[in-house]
Amino acid sequence: AQAAWTPLPTQLQKTDERYRRVRELHSEFLQDIDVADYSSDSVRANVRDVWEIYQTFAAQMVGRAFGLTCASRRGDLRERRSDGVSMYSDKYELFFDCRPPAKVISSWRDDSGRPADERPDIVLRRRADGAVAVLDAKFKVDREGAARAEDLFEMQGYLNSFAIRAGGIVFPGTRRVPRLLEGRGS
């Protein structure tokens, strides 16, 4: 396959509005991608966009599973209510990719000389009793198709920092049934 981008628009792109719009979209897509050294065996992806897409997908799926409504009319999870909530219902609130208010979860580091700016991907809060679950969306898996060790350590850091007992890593897998890892302690 050859690169489908040329510096000048084709005659069809100049005269047909449908093709002109496709060229505009293609230009917007390629905005931050360097295609100068394109070769037929190269594959390019903007990794940042991949993890952002997966993170948003995971949050939307969690929200749907709990019957939540988006705070944004457009369904954009980054358009939050003034209290930081991205999705909500009478029973639950979902905070997406932000630092939830201290009344939702607070870190022991907040009062230390080195406060943290931790931003869990998804924080689900049950309104009745304030119970929270922290979820971290990861689109990469290890060779066995499980969550990677460094992702488990990151989740353990969230659990310790926020002094919470429930958390999870949302990652793509081949199983239809979730894989649960559980630790119990005093």
Backbone hydrogen bonds in HBPLUS format (Angstrom, degrees):
<---DONOR---> <-ACCEPTOR-->    atom                        ^
c    i                          cat <-CA-CA->   ^        H-A-AA   ^      H-
h    n   atom  resd res      DA  || num        DHA   H-A  angle D-A-AA Bond
n    s   type  num  typ     dist DA aas  dist angle  dist       angle   num
A0014-LYS N   A0010-THR O   3.00 MM   4  6.30 137.9  2.18 143.4 155.4     1
A0014-LYS N   A0011-GLN O   3.14 MM   3  5.03 126.2  2.44  91.5 105.7     2
A0015-THR N   A0011-GLN O   3.03 MM   4  6.25 145.1  2.16 147.4 156.1     3
A0016-ASP N   A0012-LEU O   2.91 MM   4  5.65 154.8  1.97 150.7 154.8     4
A0019-TYR N   A0016-ASP O   3.08 MM   3  5.55 119.9  2.46 109.2 122.4     5
A0020-ARG N   A0016-ASP O   2.96 MM   4  6.24 150.5  2.05 151.9 161.3     6
A0021-ARG N   A0017-GLU O   2.97 MM   4  6.19 157.8  2.02 152.1 156.1     7
A0022-VAL N   A0018-ARG O   3.19 MM   4  6.46 151.4  2.28 138.4 146.1     8
A0023-ARG N   A0019-TYR O   3.01 MM   4  6.25 154.6  2.08 143.9 150.1     9
A0024-GLU N   A0020-ARG O   3.01 MM   4  6.36 152.7  2.09 145.9 153.5    10
A0025-LEU N   A0021-ARG O   2.90 MM   4  6.19 162.2  1.94 153.5 157.7    11
A0026-HIS N   A0022-VAL O   2.84 MM   4  6.04 159.2  1.89 149.7 156.0    12
A0027-SER N   A0023-ARG O   2.86 MM   4  6.03 157.8  1.91 147.8 153.9    13
A0028-GLU N   A0024-GLU O   2.91 MM   4  6.16 156.2  1.97 147.5 154.1    14
A0029-PHE N   A0025-LEU O   2.85 MM   4  6.09 155.7  1.91 149.8 156.5    15
A0030-LEU N   A0026-HIS O   2.96 MM   4  6.17 157.2  2.01 150.4 155.9    16
A0031-GLN N   A0028-GLU O   3.31 MM   3  5.10 158.1  2.37  98.6 104.8    17
A0033-ILE N   A0030-LEU O   3.04 MM   3  5.05 166.7  2.06 112.9 117.0    18
A0038-TYR N   A0035-VAL O   3.31 MM   3  5.20 140.9  2.47 119.9 113.0    19
A0042-SER N   A0039-SER O   3.10 MM   3  5.46 168.8  2.12 118.7 120.4    20
A0049-ASP N   A0046-ASN O   2.98 MM   3  5.51 120.9  2.33 111.4 124.7    21
A0050-VAL N   A0046-ASN O   3.22 MM   4  6.61 148.5  2.32 145.1 154.4    22
A0050-VAL N   A0047-VAL O   3.01 MM   3  4.95 116.1  2.44  93.5 109.8    23
A0051-TRP N   A0047-VAL O   3.10 MM   4  6.46 165.0  2.12 165.5 164.5    24
A0052-GLU N   A0048-ARG O   3.04 MM   4  6.21 157.4  2.10 148.9 156.0    25
A0053-ILE N   A0049-ASP O   2.86 MM   4  5.94 156.6  1.91 147.7 153.7    26
A0054-TYR N   A0050-VAL O   3.02 MM   4  6.27 165.7  2.04 152.7 156.3    27
A0055-GLN N   A0051-TRP O   2.87 MM   4  5.91 161.1  1.90 146.2 152.0    28
A0056-THR N   A0052-GLU O   2.98 MM   4  6.08 160.8  2.02 145.2 150.1    29
A0057-PHE N   A0053-ILE O   2.88 MM   4  6.06 159.2  1.93 148.7 155.2    30
A0058-ALA N   A0054-TYR O   2.84 MM   4  6.04 165.1  1.86 154.6 157.9    31
A0059-ALA N   A0055-GLN O   3.06 MM   4  6.29 160.5  2.10 145.7 150.8    32
A0060-GLN N   A0056-THR O   2.90 MM   4  6.12 160.5  1.94 151.8 157.3    33
A0061-MET N   A0057-PHE O   2.92 MM   4  6.17 158.7  1.97 153.3 159.1    34
A0062-VAL N   A0058-ALA O   2.94 MM   4  6.18 159.0  1.98 151.9 157.4    35
A0063-GLY N   A0059-ALA O   2.90 MM   4  6.05 164.7  1.92 149.7 154.5    36
A0064-ARG N   A0060-GLN O   2.86 MM   4  6.09 156.7  1.92 148.0 154.4    37
A0065-ALA N   A0061-MET O   2.90 MM   4  6.05 157.5  1.96 145.5 151.8    38
A0066-PHE N   A0062-VAL O   3.11 MM   4  6.39 140.9  2.27 145.8 155.5    39
A0068-LEU N   A0063-GLY O   2.79 MM   5  4.99 173.1  1.80 151.3 148.8    40
A0067-GLY N   A0064-ARG O   2.97 MM   3  4.84 160.1  2.01 103.1 109.1    41
A0069-THR N   A0088-TYR O   2.79 MM  19  5.34 164.9  1.81 146.9 149.2    42
A0088-TYR N   A0069-THR O   2.87 MM  19  5.34 148.7  1.97 139.9 149.0    43
A0071-ALA N   A0086-SER O   2.80 MM  15  5.30 166.2  1.81 145.2 142.0    44
A0075-GLY N   A0072-SER O   3.10 MM   3  5.11 156.6  2.16 101.6 109.0    45
A0079-GLU N   A0076-ASP O   3.05 MM   3  5.55 161.2  2.09 114.4 120.5    46
A0081-ARG N   A0085-VAL O   2.90 MM   4  5.30 164.3  1.93 149.7 152.7    47
A0084-GLY N   A0081-ARG O   2.94 MM   3  5.29 163.2  1.96 118.4 121.1    48
A0086-SER N   A0094-LEU O   2.84 MM   8  5.80 161.4  1.88 160.6 166.9    49
A0087-MET N   A0094-LEU O   3.27 MM   7  5.01 159.2  2.31 136.4 139.2    50
A0094-LEU N   A0087-MET O   2.81 MM   7  5.01 162.8  1.83 151.1 147.1    51
A0089-SER N   A0092-TYR O   2.85 MM   3  5.25 139.3  2.02 163.2 155.8    52
A0127-ARG N   A0091-LYS O   2.79 MM  36  5.42 162.9  1.82 146.8 151.5    53
A0093-GLU N   A0125-ARG O   2.90 MM  32  5.17 144.2  2.03 143.4 153.9    54
A0125-ARG N   A0093-GLU O   2.83 MM  32  5.17 168.1  1.84 157.7 161.6    55
A0095-PHE N   A0123-VAL O   2.82 MM  28  5.04 164.6  1.84 149.7 155.0    56
A0123-VAL N   A0095-PHE O   2.92 MM  28  5.04 153.4  2.00 145.9 152.3    57
A0097-ASP N   A0121-ASP O   2.70 MM  24  4.34 166.7  1.72 127.7 132.5    58
A0104-VAL N   A0101-PRO O   2.88 MM   3  5.50 155.1  1.94 117.9 125.9    59
A0105-ILE N   A0101-PRO O   3.30 MM   4  6.68 156.4  2.36 158.2 160.0    60
A0110-ASP N   A0107-SER O   3.00 MM   3  5.39 158.7  2.04 110.6 117.0    61
A0108-TRP N   A0161-SER O   3.08 MM  53  5.92 151.9  2.16 156.2 159.7    62
A0112-SER N   A0109-ARG O   2.98 MM   3  4.90 162.1  2.01 106.9 112.1    63
A0122-ILE N   A0135-LEU O   2.98 MM  13  4.96 150.9  2.07 161.0 156.1    64
A0135-LEU N   A0122-ILE O   2.76 MM  13  4.96 172.5  1.77 155.9 156.7    65
A0124-LEU N   A0133-ALA O   2.94 MM   9  5.27 166.4  1.96 157.2 160.3    66
A0133-ALA N   A0124-LEU O   2.92 MM   9  5.27 145.2  2.04 145.4 156.0    67
A0126-ARG N   A0131-ALA O   2.80 MM   5  5.29 167.0  1.82 161.0 165.3    68
A0130-GLY N   A0126-ARG O   2.78 MM   4  5.24 132.9  2.00 151.5 164.6    69
A0134-VAL N   A0166-ALA O   3.33 MM  32  6.68 160.8  2.37 133.7 134.8    70
A0168-GLY N   A0134-VAL O   2.82 MM  34  6.39 142.5  1.96 153.4 161.0    71
A0136-ASP N   A0168-GLY O   2.86 MM  32  6.34 152.5  1.94 151.7 160.5    72
A0170-VAL N   A0136-ASP O   2.84 MM  34  6.00 155.7  1.90 138.7 146.9    73
A0138-LYS N   A0170-VAL O   2.88 MM  32  6.11 164.0  1.91 156.0 160.0    74
A0142-ASP N   A0146-ALA O   2.83 MM   4  5.48 164.8  1.85 156.4 161.1    75
A0145-GLY N   A0142-ASP O   2.94 MM   3  5.26 162.3  1.97 114.9 120.0    76
A0151-ASP N   A0148-ARG O   2.99 MM   3  5.29 129.4  2.26 103.9 117.6    77
A0152-LEU N   A0148-ARG O   3.10 MM   4  6.54 147.5  2.21 148.8 158.6    78
A0152-LEU N   A0149-ALA O   3.07 MM   3  5.07 118.7  2.46  95.5 110.7    79
A0153-PHE N   A0149-ALA O   2.98 MM   4  6.34 154.6  2.04 152.7 159.8    80
A0154-GLU N   A0150-GLU O   3.03 MM   4  6.22 150.8  2.11 136.5 144.2    81
A0155-MET N   A0151-ASP O   2.99 MM   4  6.24 158.8  2.03 145.5 150.7    82
A0156-GLN N   A0152-LEU O   2.90 MM   4  6.15 156.4  1.96 146.6 153.5    83
A0157-GLY N   A0153-PHE O   2.92 MM   4  6.19 146.3  2.04 143.2 152.4    84
A0158-TYR N   A0154-GLU O   3.06 MM   4  6.50 149.9  2.16 146.4 153.9    85
A0159-LEU N   A0155-MET O   2.94 MM   4  6.28 165.4  1.96 156.9 160.3    86
A0160-ASN N   A0156-GLN O   2.92 MM   4  6.11 162.1  1.95 149.8 154.4    87
A0161-SER N   A0157-GLY O   2.84 MM   4  5.89 167.9  1.86 150.8 155.0    88
A0162-PHE N   A0158-TYR O   2.91 MM   4  5.91 168.9  1.92 154.9 157.7    89
A0163-ALA N   A0159-LEU O   2.93 MM   4  5.53 112.9  2.39 130.3 144.4    90
A0164-ILE N   A0159-LEU O   3.13 MM   5  5.10 149.6  2.22 135.1 143.5    91
A0163-ALA N   A0160-ASN O   3.33 MM   3  5.01 147.0  2.44  92.8 102.2    92
